[in-house]
Amino acid sequence: MSGGGTGGQEVLPVMTYDSLPARTTRRRLLYVLAATGGLTATGGLGGVRHATADAGARRNARAAPARPDRRKADEIRKEFVHAWEGYKRLAWGHDEVLPVSGGRREFFAKGHPVGLSIIEALDTHHLMELDTETDRCVAWIKKHLSFDINADFQVFEATIRLVGGLLSGYLATGEKALLDRCADLADRLLPAFTASPTGMPYRYVNLRTGRVSGATLPVAEIGTNILEFGVLSRLTGDTRYERAAKRALRAVVERRSSLDLLASRMNVESGQWADRAALGVDPPVDSFYEYLWGAWEMFRDQDCRDWFKMFTAALKRHQRERAGGLLWFKHVDFRTGALLDRHQSSLAVAVLPVGGDDELAADYYKSWTAVLDKYDVIPEEIDYARLAVLNPGNELRPEYANCAFQLYWETADPYYRTTAWRYFQNLRKHHRVRDGYTVITDITKRPMRKGDHCPAYVFAENFKWLYLTFSGTSRFDYGHGYLSTEGKVLKGLRRTGN
């Protein structure tokens, strides 16, 4: 591997922390590009960079806003606590809460809870100084969490949610039990990679037997592993995890079309594409691109950097267009570039802040802000030619808040705080119920029609992105932090106010 191998690299030390007094006032933040040195010297929030930033070039320091907005941060924190208390009251120990009916459900396998919401919430509790809740979650994990489960788990979701959540929980607390369980889970996921003739993972693996299944899966599920597996390799000194993730990425890249475009689904046994649709920043491809740049930011992997630049250039060349004065990315045939449709998913907005083209990312964010302005809550999917709703649901998606956070801390433009606050107000107005927060089934109706489900990622993402935007918490290193596609802080967690 060029620039991304773990051989000879220094393993991250086990982290220890000093205690942090609550409500520490944050001094003026400096956002600095650190362009050398692996995991200990990379910079950026989710990979945000100037378009002109090159490898090895040091960016000028930029001061972030001096004053946190504590009033708004406290309101966001209060709503997170409201959602969390509903989960604790109705579904503690289970994966997800059904806050309207008072029920609960398991995400990965019926009858096999793994406390998904507990794991998702670990670093959010830490950032918000909810230390009693952090301790409660760690105690549950130590006592109850085991991955010796005779059931099929989806590899992608287990990686970004469970592996990532346990990693960030370990980085927040230093509790070795979290790292041990994380490594145990990763070992149980590895057969999905090693049993594949191409190195691209199967979609499912039985955690007890190692039996794999699901040979055709989306590109994002094939390639959204290297951040979690790379951090785990550095923390444990075991290079198998990162090697497996890098091999899977390379296998996809090698199968790109002559236009340097990717289709959306692949058969990992044959290595043949299962469709012809290049969806750009939309799912089910979106986080594949995020993790290419993330591997460069976190690990100085030059292959991943170059692949990201190649795919971004192709995206701009073949899929970028404007409709109604707004920037969008059309769906095309990945071999010919012929138009397929002008649909766009709400998940796409968080992809472009990575890689450094701030102008492009800001332009696209404004497109989705126009959707927010029109509907108050962003629908799952639109026809962007008319800003018409195709899927009227909203699954409590965090991507708009994610993008607002990244662009705010990159540019210090108050526009992103203003729009993030409007997102939060609409979130509270339309998604809040007595026992927490729930999805919406139809955002076009008034009042909006509510469903009965609080996805576990709500505890990892929505409120965290918003809180980081307004709080200036001393428990996060804004200059050198890094968050995964699931909102897990994989670099930059701390307890001191320094």
Backbone torsions as a table, in degrees:
resi	resn	phi	psi	omega
1	MET	NA	137.8	-179.4
2	SER	-91.8	111.0	175.3
3	GLY	78.2	-6.5	-174.7
4	GLY	-120.0	0.1	-177.6
5	GLY	-72.2	159.5	-179.5
6	THR	-100.5	-9.8	-178.5
7	GLY	-61.6	128.3	178.1
8	GLY	81.9	-6.9	179.6
9	GLN	-83.0	148.2	-179.9
10	GLU	-72.2	130.9	177.9
11	VAL	-75.7	139.5	178.5
12	LEU	-60.8	135.8	175.5
13	PRO	-71.5	157.5	172.1
14	VAL	-64.5	132.4	-173.7
15	MET	-86.2	140.6	172.6
16	THR	-125.3	159.0	-173.2
17	TYR	-138.3	154.3	165.7
18	ASP	-93.8	162.7	179.1
19	SER	-77.4	153.8	-179.8
20	LEU	-117.8	123.1	173.7
21	PRO	-62.4	143.6	179.1
22	ALA	-62.9	148.9	174.5
23	ARG	60.0	37.7	175.5
24	THR	-64.0	132.1	178.4
25	THR	-74.9	131.6	-177.2
26	ARG	-88.4	130.9	175.7
27	ARG	-77.2	175.9	-177.2
28	ARG	-57.7	130.8	-177.0
29	LEU	-88.7	140.3	171.8
30	LEU	-115.0	124.0	179.6
31	TYR	-96.3	110.7	-170.0
32	VAL	-119.4	135.1	171.0
33	LEU	-83.5	116.6	173.9
34	ALA	-106.6	115.2	-167.1
35	ALA	-102.1	7.2	-179.6
36	THR	-131.4	154.0	162.8
37	GLY	90.3	53.7	163.7
38	GLY	48.7	-143.3	-172.1
39	LEU	-71.9	-22.8	-174.5
40	THR	-91.3	-6.4	-176.5
41	ALA	-139.2	15.7	176.2
42	THR	-84.4	155.3	-176.8
43	GLY	-120.3	174.2	168.0
44	GLY	106.5	157.0	178.7
45	LEU	-109.2	102.4	-178.3
46	GLY	64.8	21.1	174.8
47	GLY	85.6	15.9	-179.1
48	VAL	-66.2	135.4	-177.3
49	ARG	-151.6	160.0	169.5
50	HIS	-70.6	152.1	180.0
51	ALA	-63.1	-24.1	-176.7
52	THR	-92.6	-0.1	-177.2
53	ALA	-71.1	127.4	177.7
54	ASP	-114.2	161.4	176.4
55	ALA	-60.0	134.4	177.4
56	GLY	84.5	-7.4	178.8
57	ALA	-93.5	134.4	179.9
58	ARG	-93.1	123.6	179.9
59	ARG	-77.9	146.0	175.2
60	ASN	-62.4	144.9	178.5
61	ALA	-65.7	141.0	175.4
62	ARG	-125.9	129.0	-178.9
63	ALA	-79.8	130.2	173.0
64	ALA	-82.7	164.3	-178.2
65	PRO	-53.9	140.6	-173.4
66	ALA	-75.9	-30.7	-171.3
67	ARG	-108.4	119.1	167.7
68	PRO	-65.7	156.5	173.7
69	ASP	-103.2	88.2	-172.8
70	ARG	-66.7	-35.0	-178.7
71	ARG	-60.7	-47.6	-179.1
72	LYS	-70.7	-38.3	177.6
73	ALA	-60.7	-40.1	179.8
74	ASP	-67.7	-34.9	176.2
75	GLU	-65.2	-41.0	178.3
76	ILE	-64.2	-44.6	178.2
77	ARG	-59.5	-42.1	179.6
78	LYS	-60.4	-40.2	-179.6
79	GLU	-72.1	-35.3	173.5
80	PHE	-60.4	-44.7	179.4
81	VAL	-61.5	-39.5	177.6
82	HIS	-59.5	-45.8	178.6
83	ALA	-64.2	-41.9	-177.2
84	TRP	-66.9	-40.9	179.5
85	GLU	-63.6	-35.2	175.5
86	GLY	-63.5	-42.3	177.0
87	TYR	-62.2	-47.9	-178.7
88	LYS	-59.2	-42.1	-175.6
89	ARG	-70.3	-37.7	-170.3
90	LEU	-106.8	-23.4	-169.2
91	ALA	-143.1	20.5	-175.8
92	TRP	-52.4	129.6	-179.5
93	GLY	88.9	-17.5	175.7
94	HIS	-91.0	172.3	-174.0
95	ASP	-75.3	-47.7	-175.2
96	GLU	-142.7	152.9	-179.9
97	VAL	-101.5	146.1	171.0
98	LEU	-106.4	91.7	-164.3
99	PRO	-74.5	-15.0	179.7
100	VAL	-85.4	-47.5	-179.3
101	SER	-84.9	-15.9	-177.3
102	GLY	84.0	17.1	-178.6
103	GLY	-97.8	-170.4	177.0
104	ARG	-149.1	163.0	178.6
105	ARG	-149.3	158.4	176.2
106	GLU	-99.4	142.5	-173.8
107	PHE	-87.7	-44.8	-171.8
108	PHE	-88.0	-47.5	-175.4
109	ALA	-150.4	127.3	-179.7
110	LYS	-57.2	131.1	178.9
111	GLY	84.7	2.6	-177.5
112	HIS	-130.9	75.6	178.7
113	PRO	-70.3	143.3	174.3
114	VAL	-125.3	17.5	178.7
115	GLY	60.2	43.4	-173.6
116	LEU	-55.5	-45.8	-179.5
117	SER	-63.0	-34.0	177.6
118	ILE	-63.3	-45.3	-179.1
119	ILE	-69.7	-40.0	179.2
120	GLU	-61.6	-31.8	-172.1
121	ALA	-87.3	-8.6	-169.7
122	LEU	-52.9	-57.7	-174.6
123	ASP	-77.1	-20.4	174.1
124	THR	-66.1	-45.0	175.3
125	HIS	-55.6	-44.6	-178.1
126	HIS	-63.0	-47.7	-178.9
127	LEU	-61.4	-36.0	-178.2
128	MET	-87.7	6.1	177.5
129	GLU	63.0	31.6	175.0
130	LEU	-93.6	65.2	-167.9
131	ASP	-68.3	-30.7	176.2
132	THR	-63.3	-38.2	178.5
133	GLU	-71.8	-36.9	174.5
134	THR	-57.8	-47.7	-179.4
135	ASP	-63.1	-38.6	178.8
136	ARG	-61.7	-43.5	-179.4
137	CYS	-66.7	-43.4	179.3
138	VAL	-62.2	-42.1	179.7
139	ALA	-62.0	-40.7	178.7
140	TRP	-63.8	-43.4	-179.3
141	ILE	-61.4	-45.5	-179.6
142	LYS	-61.5	-38.1	-174.3
143	LYS	-85.1	-34.7	-167.0
144	HIS	-118.4	-23.6	-169.2
145	LEU	-81.0	120.7	173.5
146	SER	-139.9	139.3	178.9
147	PHE	-103.5	15.0	173.7
148	ASP	-81.0	75.1	-170.6
149	ILE	-122.7	126.6	178.7
150	ASN	-85.7	72.8	-178.5
151	ALA	-158.9	155.7	179.2
152	ASP	-83.4	127.1	176.3
153	PHE	-112.6	140.4	177.7
154	GLN	-73.6	123.6	-170.9
155	VAL	-64.3	-46.0	-178.4
156	PHE	-59.6	-51.3	-178.0
157	GLU	-66.7	-38.0	178.7
158	ALA	-64.8	-33.9	-179.1
159	THR	-71.4	-54.6	-173.8
160	ILE	-73.3	-26.4	-176.5
161	ARG	-96.2	-53.1	-174.5
162	LEU	-85.2	-52.1	177.0
163	VAL	-61.5	-48.8	179.7
164	GLY	-62.2	-42.2	-178.9
165	GLY	-65.8	-40.6	177.9
166	LEU	-69.0	-36.6	176.3
167	LEU	-62.3	-50.9	-178.4
168	SER	-66.3	-34.1	175.0
169	GLY	-63.1	-40.5	176.6
170	TYR	-64.9	-43.9	-180.0
171	LEU	-64.9	-29.0	178.9
172	ALA	-78.2	-33.3	-170.0
173	THR	-114.8	-23.7	-173.5
174	GLY	74.7	9.9	-179.4
175	GLU	-76.0	110.1	-175.4
176	LYS	-63.0	-25.8	178.9
177	ALA	-60.0	-32.2	178.5
178	LEU	-69.3	-42.6	178.4
179	LEU	-66.3	-39.0	179.2
180	ASP	-61.9	-44.7	179.0
181	ARG	-68.6	-33.9	176.7
182	CYS	-62.5	-46.7	179.3
183	ALA	-64.9	-38.2	177.8
184	ASP	-61.3	-44.6	178.5
185	LEU	-64.2	-45.4	-179.6
186	ALA	-60.2	-38.8	176.3
187	ASP	-60.9	-36.5	-179.8
188	ARG	-75.1	-23.4	177.3
189	LEU	-84.0	-24.8	-173.3
190	LEU	-57.4	-34.4	178.1
191	PRO	-56.1	-26.5	176.6
192	ALA	-60.4	-30.5	178.5
193	PHE	-88.8	-48.7	-171.8
194	THR	-73.3	-24.7	178.6
195	ALA	-81.8	-9.5	-176.9
196	SER	-85.4	132.0	-179.8
197	PRO	-65.7	-21.8	-179.7
198	THR	-100.1	-11.9	-174.4
199	GLY	87.8	-11.3	174.5
200	MET	-80.1	133.9	-170.0
201	PRO	-72.0	147.4	165.6
202	TYR	-65.3	162.1	-175.7
203	ARG	-76.2	-32.4	-176.1
204	TYR	-128.8	151.2	171.7
205	VAL	-142.9	138.9	174.7
206	ASN	-78.1	120.8	-172.8
207	LEU	-67.3	-23.6	178.3
208	ARG	-90.4	-45.6	-172.3
209	THR	-94.8	-20.1	-175.6
210	GLY	80.6	5.1	179.2
211	ARG	-67.2	134.6	-176.6
212	VAL	-108.6	156.2	178.1
213	SER	-159.8	166.4	179.1
214	GLY	82.4	80.1	-174.0
215	ALA	-85.6	-18.2	-179.3
216	THR	-113.5	122.1	-174.8
217	LEU	-151.7	163.4	-177.8
218	PRO	-68.0	154.5	-178.6
219	VAL	-61.0	-39.9	179.7
220	ALA	-58.7	-36.9	-178.9
221	GLU	-72.1	-26.1	178.0
222	ILE	-74.9	-37.5	-167.2
223	GLY	-114.1	11.9	-179.7
224	THR	-108.0	68.1	-177.2
225	ASN	-138.5	-23.1	-164.6
226	ILE	-70.3	-28.2	179.2
227	LEU	-69.2	-51.6	179.9
228	GLU	-64.3	-46.0	-178.4
229	PHE	-69.1	-34.1	178.1
230	GLY	-67.1	-44.1	177.1
231	VAL	-62.8	-42.9	179.2
232	LEU	-61.5	-40.7	177.3
233	SER	-59.6	-39.9	-178.8
234	ARG	-74.4	-33.2	178.9
235	LEU	-74.4	-31.7	-176.5
236	THR	-101.5	-18.7	-173.3
237	GLY	79.0	7.0	-179.0
238	ASP	-99.7	109.8	-173.8
239	THR	-80.1	-5.6	-175.5
240	ARG	-60.0	-37.3	-174.4
241	TYR	-65.9	-51.6	-179.0
242	GLU	-66.3	-37.6	178.7
243	ARG	-60.4	-42.4	-179.9
244	ALA	-64.0	-43.8	-178.9
245	ALA	-66.4	-39.3	-179.4
246	LYS	-68.5	-39.5	178.3
247	ARG	-61.2	-39.5	179.0
248	ALA	-64.9	-42.6	177.2
249	LEU	-59.8	-47.6	-177.7
250	ARG	-60.5	-39.1	-178.6
251	ALA	-61.8	-37.6	177.1
252	VAL	-69.1	-47.7	-177.3
253	VAL	-57.7	-40.1	-178.5
254	GLU	-65.5	-16.3	-178.0
255	ARG	-105.0	16.3	176.4
256	ARG	-66.5	160.5	179.0
257	SER	-79.9	175.3	177.6
258	SER	-66.3	-14.7	176.2
259	LEU	-90.2	3.1	-175.4
260	ASP	63.0	35.0	175.7
261	LEU	-111.7	153.9	176.1
262	LEU	-111.4	141.9	167.6
263	ALA	-77.9	-171.4	-170.1
264	SER	-105.8	-19.3	-176.8
265	ARG	-137.3	143.6	-174.5
266	MET	-133.5	143.2	168.0
267	ASN	-88.8	114.7	-171.5
268	VAL	-78.6	-12.5	175.7
269	GLU	-83.1	-47.6	-178.0
270	SER	-87.0	-22.2	-174.6
271	GLY	75.7	16.4	-179.7
272	GLN	-100.2	143.7	176.3
273	TRP	-67.7	142.6	-179.8
274	ALA	-98.4	-4.9	175.5
275	ASP	-155.2	-174.4	-177.7
276	ARG	-125.2	10.2	-171.1
277	ALA	-89.4	114.9	170.7
278	ALA	-88.2	110.9	-172.1
279	LEU	-100.6	0.2	176.0
280	GLY	65.0	-125.8	-176.6
281	VAL	-84.2	1.2	178.8
282	ASP	-79.4	155.1	167.3
283	PRO	-68.1	152.5	9.5
284	PRO	-97.8	43.3	178.7
285	VAL	-119.3	-21.8	-165.0
286	ASP	-44.8	-59.5	-172.5
287	SER	-72.8	-12.7	172.2
288	PHE	-56.5	-44.6	-179.9
289	TYR	-70.1	-40.5	178.3
290	GLU	-55.8	-41.9	-173.3
291	TYR	-78.8	-21.9	171.8
292	LEU	-63.0	-50.4	179.6
293	TRP	-69.1	-34.9	178.6
294	GLY	-60.3	-37.4	178.9
295	ALA	-66.0	-31.0	174.8
296	TRP	-72.0	-46.4	-178.4
297	GLU	-63.3	-43.0	-173.9
298	MET	-83.8	-38.8	-168.5
299	PHE	-123.3	1.9	-177.3
300	ARG	60.1	37.5	179.4
301	ASP	-81.2	104.1	-174.6
302	GLN	-69.1	-32.1	175.6
303	ASP	-58.0	-49.5	-176.6
304	CYS	-64.8	-38.3	175.2
305	ARG	-59.3	-48.0	-177.4
306	ASP	-67.0	-38.2	176.9
307	TRP	-63.5	-42.8	179.0
308	PHE	-59.8	-46.0	-179.2
309	LYS	-63.0	-39.9	179.1
310	MET	-62.5	-47.2	-178.6
311	PHE	-69.5	-35.9	178.4
312	THR	-64.5	-41.0	177.6
313	ALA	-61.8	-41.1	179.0
314	ALA	-67.5	-38.6	177.5
315	LEU	-59.5	-46.4	179.9
316	LYS	-66.4	-36.8	-175.2
317	ARG	-73.5	-38.8	-170.4
318	HIS	-110.9	-15.2	-171.7
319	GLN	-126.1	-18.8	-179.5
320	ARG	-70.9	135.0	172.8
321	GLU	-158.3	169.8	178.7
322	ARG	-118.6	143.1	176.6
323	ALA	-139.8	125.1	-177.4
324	GLY	60.7	30.1	-179.0
325	GLY	80.4	2.1	-177.1
326	LEU	-109.9	149.8	-179.8
327	LEU	-83.4	132.2	175.8
328	TRP	-143.5	176.5	-179.8
329	PHE	-132.6	110.3	-175.7
330	LYS	-73.8	156.5	174.8
331	HIS	-89.9	130.5	-175.6
332	VAL	-133.9	166.5	170.6
333	ASP	-70.9	124.6	-171.7
334	PHE	-70.3	-14.9	178.3
335	ARG	-94.6	-32.6	-174.5
336	THR	-112.7	-20.8	-175.0
337	GLY	82.2	4.7	-179.5
338	ALA	-68.1	141.8	-178.3
339	LEU	-63.1	133.7	172.9
340	LEU	-105.6	-51.5	176.8
341	ASP	-165.7	175.8	178.8
342	ARG	-121.0	48.1	176.5
343	HIS	-91.0	154.0	177.9
344	GLN	-148.3	138.9	-179.0
345	SER	-97.9	145.5	178.7
346	SER	-64.8	-17.9	178.7
347	LEU	-71.7	-16.4	-171.3
348	ALA	-73.1	-23.4	-170.2
349	VAL	-62.7	-25.4	-174.0
350	ALA	-85.7	-4.0	-173.1
351	VAL	-79.0	-42.2	-167.9
352	LEU	-72.1	-23.1	176.7
353	PRO	-60.6	-21.4	175.5
354	VAL	-75.4	153.1	172.0
355	GLY	91.5	-12.2	167.0
356	GLY	101.8	-7.4	-179.9
357	ASP	-87.2	80.8	-175.4
358	ASP	-62.1	-36.5	-178.4
359	GLU	-63.6	-44.3	179.1
360	LEU	-65.2	-44.3	-179.7
361	ALA	-62.5	-42.5	179.7
362	ALA	-65.7	-38.7	179.0
363	ASP	-62.6	-43.0	-178.9
364	TYR	-71.2	-36.6	176.3
365	TYR	-60.0	-38.4	178.4
366	LYS	-65.8	-30.9	175.8
367	SER	-62.6	-45.4	-179.9
368	TRP	-73.8	-26.2	173.6
369	THR	-65.6	-33.9	175.4
370	ALA	-63.4	-35.9	176.5
371	VAL	-68.2	-42.9	176.8
372	LEU	-60.3	-42.2	178.5
373	ASP	-60.3	-37.8	-175.2
374	LYS	-77.6	-37.4	-170.7
375	TYR	-115.7	-7.6	-176.5
376	ASP	73.4	-42.7	174.6
377	VAL	-124.2	132.4	-174.7
378	ILE	-75.3	126.0	178.6
379	PRO	-72.7	164.0	-178.1
380	GLU	-61.0	-39.9	-176.4
381	GLU	-149.5	143.2	178.6
382	ILE	-130.2	161.6	162.9
383	ASP	-96.0	106.3	-170.1
384	TYR	-72.9	-17.0	177.9
385	ALA	-62.2	-28.5	-178.4
386	ARG	-124.3	4.0	-170.5
387	LEU	50.5	38.8	-177.7
388	ALA	-96.2	143.5	-177.9
389	VAL	-77.2	129.1	173.2
390	LEU	-103.2	-40.3	174.4
391	ASN	-123.9	111.2	-170.7
392	PRO	-81.8	0.2	-179.6
393	GLY	-77.0	168.0	167.7
394	ASN	-143.0	114.6	-175.9
395	GLU	-90.9	39.2	-178.0
396	LEU	55.3	46.4	-177.0
397	ARG	-67.7	136.6	-178.3
398	PRO	-99.1	-0.1	-167.1
399	GLU	-65.1	-34.8	179.2
400	TYR	-65.0	-44.3	177.3
401	ALA	-64.8	-36.8	175.7
402	ASN	-57.5	-50.4	-177.9
403	CYS	-64.9	-40.4	178.8
404	ALA	-59.5	-44.4	178.9
405	PHE	-60.0	-50.4	-175.9
406	GLN	-62.7	-44.0	-178.4
407	LEU	-71.7	-32.6	178.5
408	TYR	-65.0	-47.6	-177.8
409	TRP	-74.9	-14.9	173.3
410	GLU	-82.3	-41.1	-169.8
411	THR	-108.5	-19.4	-174.5
412	ALA	62.2	19.8	179.7
413	ASP	-80.8	119.3	-177.6
414	PRO	-62.1	-14.4	176.2
415	TYR	-53.4	-37.4	-176.1
416	TYR	-74.4	-32.5	172.8
417	ARG	-68.8	-41.1	-179.8
418	THR	-60.5	-46.6	-178.4
419	THR	-73.2	-34.3	176.5
420	ALA	-64.9	-37.2	179.0
421	TRP	-67.4	-38.3	176.4
422	ARG	-63.8	-40.2	175.2
423	TYR	-57.8	-45.4	-179.2
424	PHE	-63.9	-44.0	180.0
425	GLN	-60.5	-40.8	177.8
426	ASN	-70.1	-35.5	175.0
427	LEU	-58.9	-48.6	-179.0
428	ARG	-66.7	-38.2	-177.2
429	LYS	-69.4	-40.7	-169.2
430	HIS	-105.1	-24.3	-175.3
431	HIS	-103.0	-15.0	-174.1
432	ARG	-75.9	135.6	173.0
433	VAL	-131.7	177.1	-174.3
434	ARG	-56.7	-39.8	-174.9
435	ASP	-109.0	30.8	174.8
436	GLY	136.3	-137.8	180.0
437	TYR	-130.1	144.8	-177.3
438	THR	-138.0	163.1	179.4
439	VAL	-71.5	166.0	175.4
440	ILE	-115.7	136.9	-179.6
441	THR	-92.2	-22.9	179.3
442	ASP	-152.5	105.4	-177.7
443	ILE	-79.6	-9.2	-178.5
444	THR	-84.4	-13.3	-178.8
445	LYS	-89.4	155.1	174.1
446	ARG	-129.0	118.1	-3.4
447	PRO	-68.4	157.2	179.4
448	MET	-63.2	141.2	-177.6
449	ARG	-81.9	123.4	-177.1
450	LYS	-92.0	145.5	170.1
451	GLY	-94.9	-154.9	-176.9
452	ASP	-143.2	73.6	-178.2
453	HIS	-167.7	129.6	171.2
454	CYS	-113.8	101.7	179.7
455	PRO	-58.7	143.5	-178.0
456	ALA	-60.8	-26.9	-178.3
457	TYR	-66.9	-14.9	174.4
458	VAL	-58.3	-35.6	-179.1
459	PHE	-77.5	-14.7	178.0
460	ALA	-99.4	-24.5	-165.7
461	GLU	-124.2	-71.3	-166.5
462	ASN	-46.4	-57.2	-175.4
463	PHE	-73.5	-30.0	178.8
464	LYS	-66.5	-47.1	179.2
465	TRP	-58.4	-43.6	-179.2
466	LEU	-67.1	-43.5	-179.4
467	TYR	-62.3	-43.6	178.1
468	LEU	-63.4	-32.6	-179.8
469	THR	-66.5	-34.5	-173.2
470	PHE	-108.3	-22.4	-166.4
471	SER	-85.6	-36.1	-170.4
472	GLY	61.9	32.6	-175.0
473	THR	-55.4	137.6	177.5
474	SER	-74.8	-4.5	178.4
475	ARG	-87.2	1.9	176.3
476	PHE	-129.4	134.4	177.3
477	ASP	-85.9	98.3	-176.8
478	TYR	-67.8	-22.2	179.8
479	GLY	-79.0	-30.1	-172.7
480	HIS	-134.3	15.1	-177.9
481	GLY	-78.0	163.1	177.5
482	TYR	-149.5	133.5	179.5
483	LEU	-119.3	146.9	-179.7
484	SER	-80.2	178.5	177.1
485	THR	-64.6	-20.5	178.5
486	GLU	-97.9	12.6	177.1
487	GLY	75.6	16.9	178.0
488	LYS	-85.4	131.5	178.7
489	VAL	-79.2	106.4	-178.8
490	LEU	-96.1	-7.9	174.8
491	LYS	-157.5	132.8	173.8
492	GLY	112.2	2.1	175.6
493	LEU	-75.7	138.4	176.7
494	ARG	-155.5	165.3	178.8
495	ARG	-112.6	-18.9	-179.9
496	THR	-84.2	160.9	178.5
497	GLY	-91.5	10.4	-176.6
498	ASN	-79.4	NA	NA
